[in-house]
Amino acid sequence: MKVIVIGNGGREHTLAYKLLQSSRVTQVFCIPGNAGTATLERCQNVPLAVDHFEGIARVAIEQQIDLVVVGPELPLSLGITDYLQEQNIRVFGPNKVAAQLEASKSWAKSLMYEASIPAAHSGTFSDIESAKTYLQKQGTPIVIKADGLASGKGVIVAHTEAEAQQAVDELFAGGFTKLLIEDYLEGEEVSILALTDGLTIRPLLPAQDHKRVGDGDTGKNTGGMGAYAPSPLVTPELMERIQQEVLEPTLQTLKNRGIDYRGIIYVGLMITPSGEPKVLEYNCRFGDPETQAILPLLETSLIELILACLEQRLGEFPPIAWKNESSVCVVVASGGYPDSYEKGKVIKGIKEAESEDVIVFHAGTICKDDHILTDGGRVLGVTAVSESFETAIEKAYQAVNLIQFEGMYYRHDIGNRLLGKT
């Protein structure tokens, strides 16, 4: 099989790497890919934008592509699945209507209410005045969310009224026309990525992301500074509860709305101090960096799982097999991220960092004049797999310490909560 992977981040490098482990996959084309995908055997980058649907379709037809796997949310929200399906090109990823699960926070919230899914109480606002009036009434802490795609950075947790008012001003000034304001939930966050064929929904290993840019979960929200899997917070009993109270009702309500959803449903959950799972958000694709932590543990063939979803055979598919190990991903970023940062810095030490237990997934990188250069905010995802979280964390940071580029930044506490540290 020939496969196209759309996207240029760490998630897409991981998807290409995992797909190529199957003997059924003969070649992968990454659109546009990065310096990491460029070095994979049987993988070729194609320099097209992720929203250049016509060009992507042309490559698929010319190369006789059997499957397109869509990584990022932007092309999904713009309708790439619909576009390619009209030309009889097989795509893994929801259509434009279904992608509203991520593209519109208010659409997703209405689905939660309709499905009676446990979630924070919220209000939706299209003007500054009504939003600020609601804030004054509700008090703080409170959560303000942009109602649209914001690359994981459109959520602000305000602990004072001044912070909340500023968040409203900034998000409306940033071009968003609608905001969601939610009650603040206490607890610990967990990410559940689930495969669905529109009839059946099956979770992958639970993961925990580290959204804040600074150690100790301080500073601004980012697209994610690191992740680990499987999260010990999610016991088999809690996973069963998530299946019954969240995943099944979500899929059923999508079906009730006439939506044939085949792809990944990512559920961001808050596990409250009482142990109750409450939905914070949905995403319509593989998470990033959760994918870099989860997929290296997958023993079942990824391509076979994807085909089972597309052919609506997930219900009869054997149990998903996993390595009995732990995985930790540390994101290495450009200095200044998630605000402004410089590109074009030479990266050294990637080969030295990789080993039998460590994979360096590229995110914001490019190849130029035989050098690998930084080309984004999140540059690399250093993933270590080991028999325990303690050794996986140790190996990940040993590898990170071998990598160098000007302005390099990373959190030093990924996985600390697993070791009883804060």
RODREN-972314 format. One record per residue (C-alpha): residue number from 1; x, y negated, z negated. Coordinates in pm, whole numbers, plus 50000, padded with zeros to 5 digits. Each point is the difference from the previous one (the first is absolute). Layout:
<atoms>
+-----+-------+-------+-------+
: num :    px :    py :    pz :
+-----+-------+-------+-------+
: NUM :     X :     Y :     Z :
...
+-----+-------+-------+-------+
</atoms>
This chain:
<atoms>
+-----+-------+-------+-------+
: num :    px :    py :    pz :
+-----+-------+-------+-------+
:   1 : 50000 : 50000 : 50000 :
:   2 : 50102 : 49643 : 50067 :
:   3 : 49896 : 49747 : 49736 :
:   4 : 49998 : 49621 : 49977 :
:   5 : 50041 : 49843 : 49655 :
:   6 : 49890 : 49637 : 49993 :
:   7 : 50181 : 49766 : 49761 :
:   8 : 50349 : 49894 : 49895 :
:   9 : 50014 : 50049 : 49622 :
:  10 : 50116 : 50255 : 49748 :
:  11 : 49665 : 50178 : 50026 :
:  12 : 50046 : 50052 : 50374 :
:  13 : 50359 : 50124 : 49962 :
:  14 : 49866 : 50251 : 49745 :
:  15 : 49716 : 50110 : 50229 :
:  16 : 50236 : 50051 : 50294 :
:  17 : 50248 : 50188 : 49780 :
:  18 : 49727 : 50230 : 49867 :
:  19 : 49831 : 50061 : 50336 :
:  20 : 50332 : 50099 : 50155 :
:  21 : 50041 : 50277 : 49741 :
:  22 : 49731 : 50194 : 50186 :
:  23 : 50114 : 50223 : 50286 :
:  24 : 49680 : 49898 : 50182 :
:  25 : 50116 : 49637 : 50027 :
:  26 : 50249 : 49969 : 50282 :
:  27 : 50036 : 49621 : 50008 :
:  28 : 49889 : 49690 : 49811 :
:  29 : 49979 : 49649 : 50141 :
:  30 : 49995 : 49720 : 49741 :
:  31 : 49833 : 49672 : 50098 :
:  32 : 50197 : 49789 : 49926 :
:  33 : 50193 : 50203 : 49741 :
:  34 : 50311 : 49887 : 49812 :
:  35 : 50369 : 50087 : 49967 :
:  36 : 49912 : 50315 : 49805 :
:  37 : 49761 : 50143 : 50257 :
:  38 : 50254 : 49915 : 50269 :
:  39 : 50246 : 50244 : 49844 :
:  40 : 49759 : 50295 : 49960 :
:  41 : 50053 : 50288 : 50241 :
:  42 : 49722 : 50033 : 50260 :
:  43 : 49874 : 49654 : 49906 :
:  44 : 49997 : 49693 : 50224 :
:  45 : 49904 : 49640 : 49921 :
:  46 : 49782 : 49806 : 50243 :
:  47 : 50019 : 49620 : 49958 :
:  48 : 49630 : 49911 : 50000 :
:  49 : 49792 : 49811 : 49743 :
:  50 : 49759 : 50212 : 49794 :
:  51 : 49706 : 49801 : 50140 :
:  52 : 50106 : 50036 : 50366 :
:  53 : 49729 : 50256 : 50065 :
:  54 : 50033 : 49999 : 50377 :
:  55 : 50374 : 50067 : 49982 :
:  56 : 49956 : 50275 : 49740 :
:  57 : 49736 : 50170 : 50217 :
:  58 : 50229 : 49976 : 50301 :
:  59 : 50285 : 50170 : 49811 :
:  60 : 49760 : 50270 : 49878 :
:  61 : 49880 : 50076 : 50351 :
:  62 : 50342 : 49981 : 50167 :
:  63 : 50165 : 50221 : 49736 :
:  64 : 49703 : 50242 : 49982 :
:  65 : 49963 : 49940 : 49629 :
:  66 : 49791 : 50252 : 49804 :
:  67 : 49939 : 49791 : 49689 :
:  68 : 50033 : 49643 : 49871 :
:  69 : 50048 : 49952 : 49625 :
:  70 : 49931 : 49643 : 49886 :
:  71 : 50204 : 49878 : 49703 :
:  72 : 49904 : 49638 : 49919 :
:  73 : 49661 : 49852 : 49924 :
:  74 : 50014 : 49715 : 50254 :
:  75 : 49953 : 50204 : 50320 :
:  76 : 49735 : 50214 : 49828 :
:  77 : 49805 : 49690 : 49896 :
:  78 : 50025 : 49867 : 50357 :
:  79 : 49855 : 50320 : 50146 :
:  80 : 50297 : 50190 : 50143 :
:  81 : 49826 : 50333 : 49934 :
:  82 : 49693 : 49896 : 50198 :
:  83 : 50217 : 49866 : 50284 :
:  84 : 50211 : 50314 : 50037 :
:  85 : 49708 : 50240 : 49957 :
:  86 : 49823 : 49828 : 50290 :
:  87 : 50295 : 50116 : 50212 :
:  88 : 49982 : 50356 : 49862 :
:  89 : 50312 : 49956 : 49788 :
:  90 : 49985 : 50186 : 49669 :
:  91 : 50055 : 49774 : 49696 :
:  92 : 50042 : 50065 : 49628 :
:  93 : 49851 : 49701 : 49822 :
:  94 : 49653 : 49854 : 49945 :
:  95 : 49814 : 49788 : 50256 :
:  96 : 49948 : 49626 : 49963 :
:  97 : 49673 : 50027 : 49806 :
:  98 : 50150 : 50250 : 49756 :
:  99 : 50318 : 49795 : 49958 :
: 100 : 49791 : 49730 : 49830 :
: 101 : 50059 : 50215 : 49693 :
: 102 : 50332 : 49814 : 49980 :
: 103 : 49948 : 49701 : 50229 :
: 104 : 49712 : 49859 : 49793 :
: 105 : 50006 : 50011 : 49622 :
: 106 : 49635 : 49895 : 49986 :
: 107 : 49896 : 50278 : 50244 :
: 108 : 50189 : 50253 : 49790 :
: 109 : 49844 : 49867 : 49679 :
: 110 : 49651 : 50033 : 50146 :
: 111 : 50080 : 50362 : 50085 :
: 112 : 50113 : 50062 : 49641 :
: 113 : 49673 : 49861 : 49866 :
: 114 : 49798 : 50202 : 50250 :
: 115 : 50185 : 50319 : 49902 :
: 116 : 49980 : 49924 : 49625 :
: 117 : 50378 : 50023 : 49977 :
: 118 : 50155 : 49868 : 49676 :
: 119 : 50167 : 49665 : 50072 :
: 120 : 50049 : 49654 : 49852 :
: 121 : 49711 : 49755 : 50006 :
: 122 : 50061 : 49731 : 50262 :
: 123 : 49868 : 49705 : 50197 :
: 124 : 50066 : 49892 : 50360 :
: 125 : 50051 : 49634 : 50089 :
: 126 : 50037 : 49800 : 50321 :
: 127 : 50073 : 49658 : 49850 :
: 128 : 50235 : 49861 : 49734 :
: 129 : 49734 : 49834 : 49785 :
: 130 : 49787 : 50310 : 49938 :
: 131 : 50311 : 50214 : 49946 :
: 132 : 50133 : 49762 : 49734 :
: 133 : 49662 : 49976 : 49830 :
: 134 : 49994 : 50379 : 49975 :
: 135 : 50353 : 50001 : 49858 :
: 136 : 49904 : 49757 : 49724 :
: 137 : 49704 : 50220 : 49909 :
: 138 : 50193 : 50328 : 50001 :
: 139 : 50319 : 49888 : 49826 :
: 140 : 50343 : 50165 : 50023 :
: 141 : 50181 : 50227 : 50062 :
: 142 : 49835 : 50044 : 50337 :
: 143 : 50094 : 50131 : 50346 :
: 144 : 49972 : 49796 : 50323 :
: 145 : 50018 : 50189 : 50330 :
: 146 : 50017 : 49877 : 50358 :
: 147 : 49720 : 50153 : 50207 :
: 148 : 50220 : 50113 : 50285 :
: 149 : 50335 : 50157 : 50086 :
: 150 : 50287 : 49852 : 49801 :
: 151 : 50274 : 50266 : 50023 :
: 152 : 49946 : 50103 : 49639 :
: 153 : 50061 : 49647 : 49871 :
: 154 : 49647 : 49853 : 49998 :
: 155 : 49923 : 50089 : 49637 :
: 156 : 50071 : 49760 : 49714 :
: 157 : 49951 : 50089 : 49633 :
: 158 : 49939 : 49671 : 49815 :
: 159 : 50053 : 49988 : 49625 :
: 160 : 49900 : 49635 : 49955 :
: 161 : 49728 : 49788 : 50155 :
: 162 : 50266 : 49775 : 50159 :
: 163 : 50157 : 50304 : 50171 :
: 164 : 49658 : 50116 : 50120 :
: 165 : 49910 : 49659 : 50143 :
: 166 : 50338 : 49981 : 50174 :
: 167 : 49951 : 50349 : 50148 :
: 168 : 49665 : 49896 : 50148 :
: 169 : 50155 : 49686 : 50151 :
: 170 : 50296 : 50192 : 50145 :
: 171 : 49797 : 50280 : 50157 :
: 172 : 49748 : 49766 : 50164 :
: 173 : 50289 : 49776 : 50116 :
: 174 : 50169 : 50313 : 50140 :
: 175 : 49723 : 50049 : 50252 :
: 176 : 49772 : 50244 : 49821 :
: 177 : 49633 : 49909 : 50031 :
: 178 : 49869 : 50229 : 49727 :
: 179 : 50124 : 50108 : 49657 :
: 180 : 49907 : 50278 : 49764 :
: 181 : 50027 : 49923 : 49628 :
: 182 : 50002 : 50305 : 49773 :
: 183 : 50006 : 50075 : 49630 :
: 184 : 50345 : 50092 : 49876 :
: 185 : 50039 : 50369 : 49916 :
: 186 : 50245 : 50133 : 49741 :
: 187 : 50183 : 50324 : 50061 :
: 188 : 50250 : 50166 : 50231 :
: 189 : 49978 : 49996 : 50380 :
: 190 : 50021 : 50310 : 50216 :
: 191 : 49981 : 50055 : 50376 :
: 192 : 49800 : 50286 : 50150 :
: 193 : 50055 : 50063 : 50372 :
: 194 : 49737 : 50237 : 50135 :
: 195 : 49962 : 50168 : 50339 :
: 196 : 49655 : 50017 : 50152 :
: 197 : 49847 : 50143 : 50316 :
: 198 : 49670 : 49820 : 49942 :
: 199 : 49847 : 50306 : 49833 :
: 200 : 50255 : 50100 : 49735 :
: 201 : 50240 : 49789 : 49794 :
: 202 : 50316 : 50140 : 49839 :
: 203 : 50251 : 49804 : 49790 :
: 204 : 50376 : 50007 : 50038 :
: 205 : 50221 : 49978 : 49691 :
: 206 : 49921 : 49704 : 49773 :
: 207 : 50263 : 49726 : 50003 :
: 208 : 50074 : 49684 : 49806 :
: 209 : 50117 : 49682 : 50171 :
: 210 : 50184 : 49702 : 49850 :
: 211 : 49833 : 49692 : 50150 :
: 212 : 50172 : 49716 : 49815 :
: 213 : 50331 : 49870 : 50130 :
: 214 : 50174 : 49982 : 49662 :
: 215 : 50113 : 50246 : 49736 :
: 216 : 49741 : 50066 : 49734 :
: 217 : 49719 : 49941 : 50252 :
: 218 : 50065 : 49626 : 50007 :
: 219 : 49983 : 49745 : 50281 :
: 220 : 49795 : 49996 : 50318 :
: 221 : 49818 : 50290 : 50161 :
: 222 : 50180 : 50162 : 50293 :
: 223 : 49931 : 50276 : 50247 :
: 224 : 50161 : 50232 : 49744 :
: 225 : 50347 : 50017 : 49844 :
: 226 : 50011 : 50373 : 49935 :
: 227 : 49790 : 50306 : 49932 :
: 228 : 50010 : 50348 : 49854 :
: 229 : 49804 : 50323 : 50042 :
: 230 : 49830 : 50203 : 49871 :
: 231 : 49870 : 49768 : 49729 :
: 232 : 49972 : 50192 : 49672 :
: 233 : 49726 : 49756 : 49901 :
: 234 : 49763 : 50185 : 50234 :
: 235 : 49934 : 50336 : 49837 :
: 236 : 49811 : 50270 : 50193 :
: 237 : 49692 : 49908 : 49795 :
: 238 : 50030 : 49632 : 50090 :
: 239 : 50058 : 50085 : 50368 :
: 240 : 49680 : 50204 : 50001 :
: 241 : 49817 : 49704 : 49850 :
: 242 : 50145 : 49770 : 50268 :
: 243 : 49890 : 50249 : 50265 :
: 244 : 49642 : 50011 : 49868 :
: 245 : 49954 : 49636 : 49894 :
: 246 : 50202 : 49817 : 50266 :
: 247 : 50112 : 50198 : 50305 :
: 248 : 49683 : 50198 : 50071 :
: 249 : 49761 : 49703 : 49949 :
: 250 : 50223 : 49779 : 50218 :
: 251 : 49993 : 50246 : 50289 :
: 252 : 49628 : 50067 : 49961 :
: 253 : 49917 : 49630 : 50007 :
: 254 : 50212 : 49951 : 50313 :
: 255 : 49803 : 50286 : 50158 :
: 256 : 49674 : 49841 : 49885 :
: 257 : 50105 : 49684 : 50183 :
: 258 : 50054 : 50202 : 50317 :
: 259 : 50380 : 49978 : 49984 :
: 260 : 50207 : 50297 : 50118 :
: 261 : 50318 : 49940 : 49801 :
: 262 : 50300 : 50217 : 50097 :
: 263 : 50327 : 49896 : 49845 :
: 264 : 50135 : 49894 : 49661 :
: 265 : 49790 : 49843 : 49728 :
: 266 : 50233 : 49842 : 49746 :
: 267 : 49839 : 49920 : 49665 :
: 268 : 50174 : 49766 : 49757 :
: 269 : 49875 : 50090 : 49652 :
: 270 : 50031 : 49858 : 49651 :
: 271 : 49998 : 50271 : 49736 :
: 272 : 49855 : 49821 : 49698 :
: 273 : 50119 : 50067 : 49640 :
: 274 : 49693 : 50224 : 49956 :
: 275 : 50110 : 50208 : 50301 :
: 276 : 49733 : 49876 : 50240 :
: 277 : 50105 : 49955 : 50366 :
: 278 : 49884 : 49668 : 50148 :
: 279 : 50055 : 49903 : 50363 :
: 280 : 50208 : 49687 : 50061 :
: 281 : 50024 : 50020 : 50379 :
: 282 : 49988 : 50217 : 50308 :
: 283 : 50252 : 50016 : 50281 :
: 284 : 49934 : 50165 : 50335 :
: 285 : 50348 : 50147 : 50056 :
: 286 : 50301 : 50163 : 49836 :
: 287 : 50133 : 49787 : 49713 :
: 288 : 50341 : 49838 : 50006 :
: 289 : 50218 : 50084 : 49800 :
: 290 : 49786 : 50286 : 49864 :
: 291 : 50043 : 50193 : 50326 :
: 292 : 50380 : 49994 : 49953 :
: 293 : 49953 : 50172 : 49662 :
: 294 : 49720 : 50241 : 50092 :
: 295 : 50090 : 50145 : 50341 :
: 296 : 50349 : 50129 : 49909 :
: 297 : 49820 : 50233 : 49755 :
: 298 : 49756 : 50132 : 50262 :
: 299 : 50061 : 50361 : 50108 :
: 300 : 49689 : 50042 : 50216 :
: 301 : 50054 : 49878 : 50357 :
: 302 : 49891 : 49636 : 50034 :
: 303 : 49908 : 50043 : 50366 :
: 304 : 49775 : 50296 : 49914 :
: 305 : 49822 : 49795 : 49733 :
: 306 : 49946 : 49714 : 50244 :
: 307 : 49865 : 50233 : 50269 :
: 308 : 49765 : 50160 : 49745 :
: 309 : 49862 : 49653 : 49925 :
: 310 : 49953 : 49909 : 50366 :
: 311 : 49837 : 50335 : 50078 :
: 312 : 49784 : 49995 : 49684 :
: 313 : 50158 : 50320 : 49862 :
: 314 : 50119 : 49854 : 49669 :
: 315 : 49736 : 50187 : 49799 :
: 316 : 50138 : 50338 : 50112 :
: 317 : 50367 : 49897 : 49987 :
: 318 : 50214 : 50188 : 49741 :
: 319 : 50095 : 49822 : 49676 :
: 320 : 50266 : 49733 : 50057 :
: 321 : 50342 : 50128 : 49886 :
: 322 : 50246 : 49780 : 49811 :
: 323 : 50354 : 50032 : 49871 :
: 324 : 50013 : 50044 : 49624 :
: 325 : 50223 : 49694 : 49969 :
: 326 : 49987 : 49628 : 49920 :
: 327 : 50055 : 49711 : 50241 :
: 328 : 50105 : 49640 : 49935 :
: 329 : 50028 : 49721 : 50259 :
: 330 : 50185 : 49675 : 49922 :
: 331 : 49937 : 49717 : 50246 :
: 332 : 50301 : 49784 : 50090 :
: 333 : 49887 : 49653 : 50109 :
: 334 : 50139 : 49677 : 50140 :
: 335 : 50075 : 49730 : 49744 :
: 336 : 49704 : 49762 : 49976 :
: 337 : 49734 : 50259 : 50085 :
: 338 : 49696 : 49974 : 49981 :
: 339 : 50060 : 49631 : 50080 :
: 340 : 50242 : 49877 : 50268 :
: 341 : 50311 : 50205 : 50070 :
: 342 : 50278 : 50018 : 50257 :
: 343 : 50040 : 50271 : 50264 :
: 344 : 50299 : 50133 : 50191 :
: 345 : 50214 : 50113 : 49705 :
: 346 : 50232 : 50295 : 50071 :
: 347 : 49908 : 50310 : 49797 :
: 348 : 50277 : 50234 : 49883 :
: 349 : 49999 : 50331 : 49815 :
: 350 : 49685 : 50168 : 50132 :
: 351 : 50178 : 50317 : 50115 :
: 352 : 50192 : 50018 : 49671 :
: 353 : 49673 : 49966 : 49807 :
: 354 : 49828 : 50291 : 50174 :
: 355 : 50044 : 50356 : 49874 :
: 356 : 49811 : 50328 : 49977 :
: 357 : 49775 : 49842 : 49735 :
: 358 : 49987 : 49640 : 50125 :
: 359 : 49840 : 49857 : 50314 :
: 360 : 50030 : 49634 : 50094 :
: 361 : 49687 : 49893 : 50184 :
: 362 : 50041 : 49682 : 50203 :
: 363 : 49738 : 49724 : 49984 :
: 364 : 50121 : 49655 : 50108 :
: 365 : 50304 : 50097 : 50206 :
: 366 : 50127 : 49967 : 50358 :
: 367 : 50303 : 50127 : 50192 :
: 368 : 50222 : 49739 : 50162 :
: 369 : 50356 : 50035 : 50133 :
: 370 : 50047 : 50334 : 49822 :
: 371 : 49897 : 49846 : 49667 :
: 372 : 49685 : 50045 : 49797 :
: 373 : 49858 : 49662 : 49898 :
: 374 : 49725 : 49886 : 49767 :
: 375 : 49683 : 49898 : 50182 :
: 376 : 49731 : 49973 : 49733 :
: 377 : 49911 : 49943 : 49637 :
: 378 : 50001 : 50363 : 49898 :
: 379 : 50313 : 50142 : 50165 :
: 380 : 50046 : 50359 : 49882 :
: 381 : 49821 : 50262 : 49791 :
: 382 : 50249 : 50223 : 49821 :
: 383 : 49822 : 50326 : 49910 :
: 384 : 50142 : 50270 : 49775 :
: 385 : 49842 : 50342 : 49943 :
: 386 : 50103 : 50213 : 49703 :
: 387 : 49877 : 50254 : 49747 :
: 388 : 49912 : 49726 : 49750 :
: 389 : 49911 : 49632 : 50006 :
: 390 : 50302 : 49920 : 49784 :
: 391 : 50246 : 50143 : 50253 :
: 392 : 49804 : 49863 : 50298 :
: 393 : 50020 : 49648 : 49853 :
: 394 : 50370 : 50043 : 49928 :
: 395 : 50073 : 50122 : 50354 :
: 396 : 49793 : 49724 : 50160 :
: 397 : 50188 : 49726 : 49817 :
: 398 : 50339 : 50163 : 50061 :
: 399 : 49915 : 49984 : 50371 :
: 400 : 49876 : 49640 : 49980 :
: 401 : 50331 : 49900 : 49843 :
: 402 : 50185 : 50124 : 50312 :
: 403 : 49802 : 49764 : 50228 :
: 404 : 50109 : 49641 : 50057 :
: 405 : 49876 : 49693 : 50186 :
: 406 : 50002 : 49630 : 49923 :
: 407 : 49711 : 49899 : 49773 :
: 408 : 49897 : 50360 : 49931 :
: 409 : 49734 : 50029 : 49728 :
: 410 : 49822 : 50289 : 49830 :
: 411 : 49823 : 50077 : 49676 :
: 412 : 50203 : 50188 : 49740 :
: 413 : 49705 : 50159 : 49821 :
: 414 : 49818 : 50216 : 50256 :
: 415 : 49866 : 50298 : 49808 :
: 416 : 50095 : 49866 : 49658 :
: 417 : 49653 : 50064 : 49861 :
: 418 : 50057 : 50370 : 50072 :
: 419 : 50299 : 49995 : 49767 :
: 420 : 49815 : 49814 : 49725 :
: 421 : 50180 : 49673 : 50082 :
: 422 : 49833 : 49662 : 50061 :
+-----+-------+-------+-------+
</atoms>
